[in-house]
Amino acid sequence: MFTPCRYSKEQAAYLVIERLYKEMAVLPDSPVANDRRTIHTILVIDEAHNYLGQRNLFLQRIIREGRSKGVVVFFAS
């Protein structure tokens, strides 16, 4: 029997972004070799125009703090 999800797509995306930030926050800084930082994670956000106006604190933190942790963020629209 199908049980509908109690979260909307936007809520689910917010929860995933929040969890990703919390996982990223405990990582050590990504090592740098030959002036290049090692990439650990690539986050791709499609339909980014739907998320950028929502003032998502965790997404803002990923964008600001992610580079030092080896997280790259791509926005597509």
CORRA-V303833 format. One record per run of one state. SS is the DSSP state (H for helix, E for strand, L for the rest). FROM is the first residue (numbers start at 1). LEN is the number of residues. If there is no record, write none. Layout:
BEGIN
ss | from | len
SS | FROM | LEN
SS | FROM | LEN
END
This chain:
BEGIN
ss | from | len
L | 1 | 8
H | 9 | 17
L | 26 | 6
E | 32 | 2
L | 34 | 2
E | 36 | 2
L | 38 | 3
E | 41 | 5
L | 46 | 3
H | 49 | 4
L | 53 | 4
H | 57 | 13
L | 70 | 1
E | 71 | 5
L | 76 | 2
END
